[in-house]
């Protein structure tokens, strides 16, 4: 892990298109600004981890579950 010390108004650049700037520090929190292309997906860590977990759970489908879902769809037509 790269560890940097930055002051308010200073920042870091990631690649050619992402800039992170320290906006404010207050108590134990830091406000940061992220300047990146709109096409770049940026998540808070806890949200990203939740997405990953839900994706892992989605991969755990059993064929029995799929058969039951498929059967209920064909019966409703």
C-alpha positions as CSV (number, residue, x, y, z in Angstrom):
1,X,0.0,0.0,0.0
2,X,1.3,3.4,-0.9
3,X,0.9,5.8,2.1
4,X,1.0,9.6,1.4
5,X,0.7,12.7,3.5
6,X,-1.3,15.5,1.9
7,X,-2.5,18.9,3.1
8,X,-5.7,20.7,2.2
9,X,-5.6,21.6,-1.4
10,X,-3.0,19.0,-2.3
11,X,-3.8,15.9,-4.1
12,X,-2.6,12.9,-6.1
13,X,-3.0,11.7,-9.6
14,X,-3.9,8.2,-10.6
15,X,-3.1,7.3,-14.2
16,X,-3.8,10.0,-16.7
17,X,-7.4,10.7,-15.9
18,X,-8.1,10.6,-12.1
19,X,-7.2,13.3,-9.7
20,X,-7.9,13.2,-5.9
21,X,-7.8,16.4,-3.9
22,X,-7.9,16.9,-0.1
23,X,-10.7,19.4,0.5
24,X,-11.1,19.5,4.2
25,X,-10.1,17.8,7.5
26,X,-12.4,17.9,10.5
27,X,-11.9,15.8,13.6
28,X,-11.2,12.3,12.4
29,X,-12.6,12.7,8.9
30,X,-11.2,13.9,5.6
31,X,-13.3,15.2,2.7
32,X,-11.8,14.4,-0.7
33,X,-12.7,15.4,-4.2
34,X,-12.4,13.0,-7.1
35,X,-12.1,14.4,-10.6
36,X,-12.5,11.6,-13.1
37,X,-14.2,10.9,-16.4
38,X,-18.0,10.2,-16.1
39,X,-17.4,6.8,-17.6
40,X,-15.1,5.8,-14.7
41,X,-17.1,4.0,-12.0
42,X,-16.2,5.3,-8.5
43,X,-17.6,3.7,-5.4
44,X,-17.2,4.1,-1.6
45,X,-15.4,1.0,-0.4
46,X,-18.3,-0.4,1.6
47,X,-20.6,-0.1,-1.4
48,X,-18.1,-1.7,-3.7
49,X,-17.6,-4.6,-1.2
50,X,-21.4,-5.0,-1.0
51,X,-21.6,-5.2,-4.8
52,X,-18.9,-7.8,-4.9
53,X,-20.6,-9.9,-2.2
54,X,-24.0,-9.8,-4.1
55,X,-22.2,-10.8,-7.3
56,X,-20.6,-13.8,-5.4
57,X,-24.0,-14.8,-4.0
58,X,-25.6,-14.6,-7.5
59,X,-23.0,-17.1,-8.7
60,X,-24.2,-19.6,-6.1
61,X,-27.5,-20.4,-7.8
62,X,-28.4,-24.0,-7.8
63,X,-29.9,-25.6,-10.9
64,X,-33.0,-26.5,-8.8
65,X,-33.5,-22.8,-8.1
66,X,-33.3,-22.0,-11.8
67,X,-35.7,-24.8,-12.7
68,X,-38.2,-23.6,-10.2
69,X,-37.9,-20.0,-11.5
70,X,-38.2,-21.2,-15.1
71,X,-41.2,-23.3,-14.2
72,X,-43.0,-20.5,-12.5
73,X,-42.5,-18.2,-15.5
74,X,-43.9,-20.7,-18.0
75,X,-46.9,-21.4,-15.8
76,X,-47.8,-17.7,-15.6
77,X,-48.1,-17.3,-19.4
